[in-house]
Amino acid sequence: MSTSPTSRSTGCPAPSPSGCRSLYAYWKHTHLTVDVVRGRGSGFSVEAPEGVRFLIRSRLMTDEELAAFDIEPAVVGRRRAD
Protein backbone atom coordinates (compact mmCIF):
# COMPACT_ATOMS: atom_id res chain seq x y z
CA MET A 1 0.00 0.00 0.00
CA SER A 2 1.37 3.38 -0.93
CA THR A 3 1.34 6.40 1.30
CA SER A 4 0.98 9.99 0.25
CA PRO A 5 1.15 13.40 1.93
CA THR A 6 -1.80 14.51 4.00
CA SER A 7 -4.03 17.33 2.81
CA ARG A 8 -3.60 20.30 5.11
CA SER A 9 -7.21 21.42 4.70
CA THR A 10 -8.95 18.12 5.47
CA GLY A 11 -6.38 15.97 7.25
CA CYS A 12 -7.12 13.23 4.72
CA PRO A 13 -4.51 11.50 2.59
CA ALA A 14 -3.95 13.28 -0.72
CA PRO A 15 -4.53 11.26 -3.91
CA SER A 16 -1.40 9.37 -4.80
CA PRO A 17 -0.17 8.64 -8.33
CA SER A 18 0.28 4.96 -7.47
CA GLY A 19 -2.95 4.73 -5.48
CA CYS A 20 -6.57 5.08 -6.48
CA ARG A 21 -6.26 7.77 -9.14
CA SER A 22 -9.20 6.43 -11.14
CA LEU A 23 -11.44 6.42 -8.04
CA TYR A 24 -10.41 9.97 -7.23
CA ALA A 25 -11.19 11.07 -10.79
CA TYR A 26 -14.62 9.46 -10.51
CA TRP A 27 -15.55 10.88 -7.09
CA LYS A 28 -13.75 14.27 -7.07
CA HIS A 29 -16.95 16.17 -7.93
CA THR A 30 -18.83 14.61 -5.01
CA HIS A 31 -19.20 15.85 -1.44
CA LEU A 32 -19.52 12.84 0.89
CA THR A 33 -20.79 13.06 4.47
CA VAL A 34 -20.46 10.07 6.80
CA ASP A 35 -22.70 10.25 9.88
CA VAL A 36 -23.12 7.86 12.80
CA VAL A 37 -26.79 7.43 13.76
CA ARG A 38 -28.64 5.24 16.23
CA GLY A 39 -30.11 2.10 14.75
CA ARG A 40 -29.25 -1.32 13.53
CA GLY A 41 -26.61 -1.56 10.86
CA SER A 42 -26.04 -4.35 8.40
CA GLY A 43 -23.38 -6.08 10.49
CA PHE A 44 -20.31 -3.92 9.86
CA SER A 45 -17.93 -4.79 12.68
CA VAL A 46 -17.84 -1.28 14.19
CA GLU A 47 -21.60 -0.77 13.94
CA ALA A 48 -23.07 -4.00 15.25
CA PRO A 49 -22.02 -4.06 18.93
CA GLU A 50 -22.65 -0.35 19.58
CA GLY A 51 -26.25 0.03 18.39
CA VAL A 52 -25.31 2.62 15.78
CA ARG A 53 -24.84 2.57 12.04
CA PHE A 54 -23.12 4.63 9.39
CA LEU A 55 -25.23 6.78 7.10
CA ILE A 56 -23.49 8.09 3.99
CA ARG A 57 -24.94 11.06 2.14
CA SER A 58 -23.61 12.39 -1.13
CA ARG A 59 -24.19 15.33 -3.40
CA LEU A 60 -22.43 16.98 -6.30
CA MET A 61 -20.31 19.94 -5.29
CA THR A 62 -21.45 23.42 -6.24
CA ASP A 63 -19.58 25.48 -8.82
CA GLU A 64 -18.16 27.58 -5.97
CA GLU A 65 -16.85 24.48 -4.15
CA LEU A 66 -15.31 23.13 -7.35
CA ALA A 67 -13.55 26.45 -7.94
CA ALA A 68 -12.24 26.50 -4.34
CA PHE A 69 -10.63 23.08 -4.89
CA ASP A 70 -9.49 24.00 -8.41
CA ILE A 71 -11.53 21.17 -9.95
CA GLU A 72 -13.00 21.40 -13.44
CA PRO A 73 -16.78 20.81 -13.65
CA ALA A 74 -17.81 17.27 -14.58
CA VAL A 75 -18.63 16.45 -18.18
CA VAL A 76 -22.08 14.87 -18.31
CA GLY A 77 -22.71 12.46 -21.15
CA ARG A 78 -20.36 11.76 -24.01
CA ARG A 79 -18.71 14.34 -26.19
CA ARG A 80 -19.24 13.85 -29.89
CA ALA A 81 -16.23 13.75 -32.14
CA ASP A 82 -16.85 16.21 -34.98
Buried (B, 14 or more C-beta within 10 A) or exposed (E): EEEEEEEEEEEEBEBBEEBEEEEEEEEBBEEEEEEEEEEEBEEEEEBEEEEBBEEEEEEEBEEEEBEEEEEEEEEEEEEEEE
